[in-house]
Amino acid sequence: MALTAYLTQTRSLLQNPGSASTSLYSDTDLTRYINLARGQMSIEPQNSCIRALGSISTVIGQQPYLFSNINTGVSATTGIAGVMNIRSLSYAVPGSSGALWMSPRTWPWFSLYELNNVVPDSGPPREWAQFAQGAGGSFYVSPLPDLAYVLSCNAVCYPIPLVDDTTVEAIPYPWTDCIPFFAAYWALLSSQTQARMADALNYYKMYEEFSDRARKASNPDTLRWMYQQAGDPAQGPKMGISGKAGAA
């Protein structure tokens, strides 16, 4: 969705038409709220809607790597600003067209069993663990790479800010329908009046509803629980919790 469309829908929710003689919210402010909404929405676990298979090359004898060095393509073309977290890693097997999956580990496990070694092993990277968090995140691999391996990163990403209608929108439909509600929430919070802040909470509830609809609509019918955002359909009965009839 283009920035102008986001602005039009957000103004409509705020009853702030562009033709009004006195504007309660400037386009500069609304654009800022829209970009805040886009960034926050895209990184929420139940969304994780911007995905990329990024790549990064290992360095011989080096274990730590930065998210910022993962190549997800040219941002002006993909609309991706960077990587927020990694779902899985694999490495390309030298001399073949194949790849091998790397086992993910928790940091405490990895630091005890992989880093706690006076003479570290070297070879193809078989395991990995995330260390630093967020957009400035990092991960470690083990054993020490003995060659420059190309790692394929199944990554959750966040978008570049929309500047005008030529900026590429990385957020896919139907999550784009969530953004105006979240942007209106930010705008109404800025008014700092009790009535407006109550309206803000109502818009946030609408944002959550549309976000939930987007996730459910995007999960396939076959193995629809294979995404971590969908949850385990049998978890409720396992815990003795009864949900809505027909809920997945």
NULOVEX-799055 format. One record per residue (C-alpha): residue number from 0; x, y negated, z. Coordinates in nm, 2 decimals. Example, Ala and Ser with C-alpha at 12.3 -4.5 7.8 and 13.67 -1.06 7.14 Angstrom:
<sites>
   num        X        Y        Z
     0     1.23     0.45     0.78
     1     1.37     0.11     0.71
</sites>
This chain:
<sites>
   num        X        Y        Z
     0     0.00     0.00     0.00
     1     0.13    -0.35    -0.08
     2     0.18    -0.62     0.17
     3    -0.10    -0.83     0.03
     4    -0.35    -0.55     0.08
     5    -0.23    -0.50     0.44
     6    -0.27    -0.87     0.51
     7    -0.62    -0.88     0.36
     8    -0.74    -0.59     0.57
     9    -0.58    -0.72     0.89
    10    -0.73    -1.06     0.84
    11    -1.07    -0.90     0.79
    12    -1.04    -0.71     1.12
    13    -0.94    -1.04     1.29
    14    -1.22    -1.24     1.11
    15    -0.94    -1.46     0.99
    16    -1.00    -1.51     0.61
    17    -0.72    -1.66     0.41
    18    -0.95    -1.93     0.29
    19    -1.03    -2.06     0.64
    20    -0.95    -2.43     0.70
    21    -0.78    -2.34     1.03
    22    -0.60    -2.01     1.05
    23    -0.57    -1.84     1.39
    24    -0.29    -1.62     1.27
    25    -0.03    -1.72     1.01
    26     0.07    -1.48     0.73
    27     0.42    -1.49     0.88
    28     0.29    -1.36     1.21
    29     0.06    -1.11     1.05
    30     0.35    -0.98     0.84
    31     0.56    -0.94     1.15
    32     0.27    -0.75     1.32
    33     0.22    -0.53     1.02
    34     0.59    -0.43     1.01
    35     0.59    -0.36     1.39
    36     0.28    -0.14     1.33
    37     0.45     0.04     1.04
    38     0.77     0.11     1.24
    39     0.59     0.23     1.55
    40     0.33     0.44     1.37
    41     0.59     0.62     1.16
    42     0.80     0.74     1.45
    43     0.52     0.87     1.67
    44     0.55     1.25     1.71
    45     0.19     1.31     1.60
    46     0.27     1.12     1.27
    47     0.63     1.18     1.16
    48     0.49     1.10     0.82
    49     0.81     0.98     0.65
    50     1.02     1.28     0.57
    51     1.34     1.31     0.37
    52     1.59     1.58     0.29
    53     1.90     1.37     0.35
    54     2.26     1.48     0.31
    55     2.59     1.42     0.49
    56     2.93     1.57     0.44
    57     3.13     1.71     0.73
    58     3.49     1.61     0.79
    59     3.75     1.88     0.86
    60     3.79     1.92     1.24
    61     3.52     1.66     1.32
    62     3.21     1.75     1.54
    63     3.01     1.43     1.58
    64     2.81     1.26     1.30
    65     2.59     0.95     1.30
    66     2.23     0.94     1.17
    67     2.32     0.61     1.00
    68     2.56     0.80     0.77
    69     2.29     1.04     0.65
    70     2.22     0.96     0.28
    71     1.84     0.94     0.23
    72     1.87     0.75    -0.10
    73     1.87     0.38    -0.19
    74     1.63     0.21     0.06
    75     1.50    -0.03    -0.21
    76     1.38     0.28    -0.41
    77     1.27     0.51    -0.13
    78     1.15     0.25     0.12
    79     1.34     0.44     0.40
    80     1.54     0.23     0.64
    81     1.70     0.52     0.83
    82     1.67     0.85     1.02
    83     1.49     0.87     1.36
    84     1.54     1.24     1.43
    85     1.64     1.56     1.26
    86     1.41     1.86     1.24
    87     1.66     2.11     1.10
    88     2.00     2.14     0.93
    89     2.15     2.37     0.68
    90     2.49     2.37     0.50
    91     2.56     2.44     0.14
    92     2.77     2.75     0.10
    93     3.09     2.66    -0.10
    94     3.12     2.84    -0.43
    95     2.75     2.93    -0.45
    96     2.41     2.77    -0.51
    97     2.28     2.88    -0.17
    98     2.26     2.73     0.18
    99     2.25     2.87     0.53
   100     2.04     2.75     0.82
   101     2.21     2.61     1.13
   102     2.07     2.71     1.48
   103     1.95     2.40     1.68
   104     2.06     2.39     2.04
   105     1.98     2.17     2.34
   106     2.26     1.94     2.44
   107     2.33     2.10     2.78
   108     2.35     2.45     2.61
   109     2.57     2.31     2.34
   110     2.81     2.12     2.57
   111     2.85     2.43     2.79
   112     2.89     2.70     2.52
   113     3.04     2.51     2.23
   114     3.23     2.21     2.37
   115     3.36     2.38     2.68
   116     3.66     2.54     2.49
   117     4.03     2.45     2.51
   118     4.09     2.59     2.16
   119     3.77     2.54     1.96
   120     3.68     2.78     1.68
   121     3.68     2.65     1.33
   122     3.48     2.76     1.03
   123     3.14     2.70     0.87
   124     2.90     2.50     1.10
   125     2.65     2.75     1.25
   126     2.50     2.54     1.53
   127     2.41     2.18     1.60
   128     2.27     1.96     1.88
   129     2.14     1.60     1.89
   130     2.32     1.37     2.13
   131     2.25     1.00     2.09
   132     1.88     0.90     2.05
   133     1.67     0.69     1.82
   134     1.79     0.50     1.51
   135     2.14     0.50     1.65
   136     2.13     0.87     1.70
   137     2.40     1.13     1.65
   138     2.45     1.50     1.63
   139     2.73     1.75     1.68
   140     2.81     2.06     1.49
   141     3.00     2.38     1.58
   142     3.24     2.54     1.50
   143     3.48     2.27     1.39
   144     3.43     2.24     1.01
   145     3.72     2.39     0.83
   146     3.60     2.24     0.50
   147     3.40     1.94     0.38
   148     3.05     2.11     0.39
   149     2.74     1.93     0.26
   150     2.47     1.94     0.52
   151     2.10     1.91     0.42
   152     1.91     1.72     0.69
   153     1.53     1.77     0.73
   154     1.48     1.42     0.87
   155     1.20     1.21     1.02
   156     1.26     0.85     0.90
   157     1.13     0.50     0.96
   158     1.05     0.24     0.69
   159     1.21    -0.08     0.57
   160     1.01    -0.40     0.65
   161     0.77    -0.52     0.39
   162     0.88    -0.85     0.25
   163     0.64    -0.89    -0.04
   164     0.44    -0.68    -0.28
   165     0.75    -0.56    -0.46
   166     0.88    -0.38    -0.14
   167     0.84     0.00    -0.16
   168     0.61     0.14     0.10
   169     0.75     0.47     0.23
   170     0.44     0.54     0.45
   171     0.21     0.78     0.26
   172    -0.17     0.77     0.24
   173    -0.37     0.83     0.45
   174    -0.15     0.69     0.72
   175    -0.15     0.35     0.55
   176    -0.52     0.32     0.66
   177    -0.40     0.32     1.02
   178    -0.17     0.01     0.99
   179    -0.43    -0.28     0.98
   180    -0.58    -0.15     1.31
   181    -0.24    -0.14     1.48
   182    -0.14    -0.48     1.33
   183    -0.47    -0.63     1.46
   184    -0.39    -0.48     1.80
   185    -0.06    -0.66     1.81
   186    -0.22    -0.99     1.69
   187    -0.49    -0.98     1.95
   188    -0.25    -0.91     2.23
   189    -0.07    -1.23     2.14
   190    -0.38    -1.43     2.23
   191    -0.34    -1.34     2.60
   192    -0.71    -1.39     2.67
   193    -0.91    -1.13     2.85
   194    -1.17    -1.10     2.58
   195    -0.92    -1.08     2.30
   196    -0.71    -0.82     2.48
   197    -1.02    -0.61     2.53
   198    -1.08    -0.63     2.16
   199    -0.71    -0.53     2.11
   200    -0.76    -0.21     2.30
   201    -1.07    -0.12     2.09
   202    -0.86    -0.16     1.77
   203    -0.59     0.06     1.92
   204    -0.84     0.33     1.98
   205    -0.95     0.30     1.61
   206    -0.58     0.32     1.52
   207    -0.55     0.64     1.72
   208    -0.86     0.78     1.55
   209    -0.74     0.71     1.20
   210    -0.39     0.84     1.29
   211    -0.54     1.17     1.42
   212    -0.75     1.20     1.10
   213    -0.44     1.14     0.89
   214    -0.25     1.42     1.07
   215    -0.54     1.67     1.05
   216    -0.61     1.59     0.68
   217    -0.24     1.63     0.59
   218    -0.20     1.97     0.76
   219    -0.26     2.26     0.51
   220    -0.54     2.51     0.58
   221    -0.28     2.79     0.56
   222    -0.07     2.80     0.88
   223    -0.20     2.45     0.96
   224    -0.03     2.48     1.31
   225     0.32     2.53     1.16
   226     0.38     2.15     1.21
   227     0.47     2.06     1.57
   228     0.23     1.77     1.56
   229    -0.07     2.00     1.51
   230    -0.02     2.20     1.83
   231    -0.09     2.56     1.90
   232    -0.46     2.64     1.82
   233    -0.46     2.91     2.08
   234    -0.30     2.69     2.36
   235    -0.64     2.59     2.50
   236    -0.78     2.94     2.55
   237    -0.44     3.05     2.69
   238    -0.47     2.77     2.95
   239    -0.84     2.83     3.01
   240    -0.93     2.50     2.85
   241    -1.24     2.48     2.62
   242    -1.22     2.23     2.34
   243    -1.46     2.11     2.08
   244    -1.63     2.37     1.87
   245    -1.45     2.44     1.55
   246    -1.14     2.24     1.66
   247    -0.81     2.36     1.53
</sites>
